[in-house]
Amino acid sequence: MTTETINNTEISKTPLTLSSETESSLKSSAKWGFFLSIIGFVFVLFFLIVGVAMFFVSGVANEYSDFQHMPFPFPFPLVFIGILYLLMAVIYFVPSYNLLIFGQKILSGLSKRSQPDVEEGLKNLKRMFIFYGILTIISIILSAIFITLGLIAGMAV
């Protein structure tokens, strides 16, 4: 087996060796990953459109006094909701991008029998899972904080 060193990383010159079942599973996963990334980018676009629209709607809504006397109280300014949508667009972009690169690199690596492409695709899949893991931990912590604050506020009443 011969190896070559590029950027302190050893790259094997031997061809990629995978069983037909593994190759089939990787191809199927890559195609689904590619599909889900496209759906993710559609949602990112939707979040961006709604977020920007909230900025414009908030400017118009502030000019009309009828909007301010609605039968139900609106706790947040529309600009804040617009910022939340823009934040969701940024957050949703990261895993969608990683899935896109995963799908492209895996399909490219399998068709060219390229070990570096397959490795790069799997690295992007790993990045996506790390991102979702961190996002899940943050969500659990924030949920625990908000539940605790809600219980404390409920007991104070």
Phi, psi and omega in degrees: 000128178257148179229157178229142180254122176230124180053047179061021178237128178279129179244126181285137177271358179281149181292159178293130180239114179224148174289160181296326178292318178296316179297318178296317179296318179295318178298314180297316178298319181295318179295317177294320177299317178298314179300312181295328178293321178296316176299319178300318179292328175296317177295321177300315178298317177300313179299320179296316180297313180295319179299314179292321179299323180298325177296317179290319180295322180296324177293320179287319183295327180292337180280338183258121182288335179298325181293329183281346180250044180288155183293342178240143180286137178257109191287337184240143172293151182297333178297321179297319178294322176299319178295320177298319178295320178294323176295319178297324178297316179295315181297319183286337180295319186301305180293329178295318178295315179298321177293322178299311180295321176304308182299315181296312184291321179295312180297320178294315181296321180288322181287325180267356185058045185255112178301314180300322179293317179297317179297318179296320177298315180292328175297320178292325175296319177298317178301320179297315180295322177297316179300312179295325177296314179296317179298322178294316178299315179298319180296319179296316180297313180296322177298316179298319179296313182293323177295316179298314179296323178295319178295318179296317179294323178293325179285335181284341183277000000 
